[in-house]
């Protein structure tokens, strides 16, 4: 048998001599820092979820009907009549939420250890583009079942573009292809969700990895192993603190994959809607263009940004400010490599100010999630009694959270550009015991 | 041939003109694709006037009818609801509908009650923030979102609030009063939505 494999190998190698070097460069001879911790699982898990979304998605399209009259029923048909359809659909819908769990943790890891800093700005920018495309992809997928939440979600999100002065109204009609979400909207969202955006997403993921492998991975110490000591047991010229990605990290990542699949399977089998957080109750009602659901809100992963829209009031006869605030909240993340001029990458050696600011930033993010999911509407009367003016308390709380969210970036800019940050000494090599 | 001097100027000219012509071609080819996203002829053609009898709408009640697939609220406003309207003026963004909301109603409905007949509110039930349908909260009692509530509309999406004439409150995300459609009374108990009254501009 060995002869058969080596014969095939030679046959391929003669015709495509470039394949083996690519495999070596990105797998067996990609030297990654040996001190990766738990935070470094999420990149590979994101790839896993992407594969899950593509495979389950392909099978869902086989039974889905992208028409306003048939979409809702076809999803019910998948759930009830298609053999194992419920599993494929729940794998896809739960996968969407898990995708964002993983991506948010992956992004947070980048902020923790300064992975966006020089020379990885391009890796960060490509990653943020992936996040943006993923948001569009998730939104359009959310609209496809044509439940009442889908319909109103589509209407509200598309109406965000209507706040743009002068061209807003025409732009909304152009995006929807009608005067309200209808067949035209559903069909184009289907096309974008199923083919256009996934292609872009896969291209961006390839570029993200290519850019990363060019500059090398960061690590929890924020020390560049590429420019550090040389020589390890595989190669005398390669980083001393690096180990080959394959088999070391591929095998290590399998542990993460195992745990992740266990959690995913538990949710899919026992809590597929996650109490309305992953799949909303109002989406079990067919779309109705005359009745807005009693509590309209996006899925949890958009609520923080969405709460910003709500907390910023309109002024000068336009509601564009809240929309600008929401997009600004994402644009600032793109600019992080230039906002943060700190000389130290990893939080382990950064000043106390950064640690406090980052903690507040995370708390503000969760605060905005609470507002966006309408949890505060229930919490405030419980905390302050039923006679309290919920809107005023919520606005006060929410506006403080918005200020902290944006304040993080302002503070980080001042803190690092004016040299206020007092850092700890960074070790020469990664701190690990072997 | 091999010894010929390369004419760089000529090469630059050819490169530029090719790029420009190609660019124009790409833009021209993109037009049909962009235009294909505009509302189709079928979508534009939909939507005729709607006639609705008012006989069964009790005071304080709201009826929703669809006009051009849009929800139109028809409310039989009670005397207390009407009396509360002027009292709300200080809390509103544009109580007279003369500022940012000047285009939100036909001229014949640009008055204190934003209607042809004071008791009948006829309004497109679409929040001016992001297009949701606000809830009708007609009772004049303390609500969780406003202890001094005098009746009106509350949008569940972003908590915008409007009074009983669809006029927007200050400090909410919505920027304008809700829109009043063209309408007229066919007789005392019938309204037609989508057509201006005789002689109205």
Interface residues (C-beta under 8 A of the other chain):
Chain A: X152 X155 X156 X159 X160 X162 X163 X173 X174 X175 X176 X177 X178 X179 X180 X182 X184 X188 X289 X290 X291 X292 X293 X294 X295 X296 X297 X309 X310 X312 X313 X314 X315 X316 X317 X318 X319 X322 X377 X381 X386 X387 X389 X390 X391 X394 X395
Chain B: X34 X37 X38 X39 X40 X43 X64 X66 X68 X69 X70 X71 X93 X99 X100 X101 X128 X129 X130 X131 X132 X133 X134 X135 X142 X144 X145 X146 X147 X155 X156 X157 X158 X159 X170 X171 X172 X173 X174 X175 X176
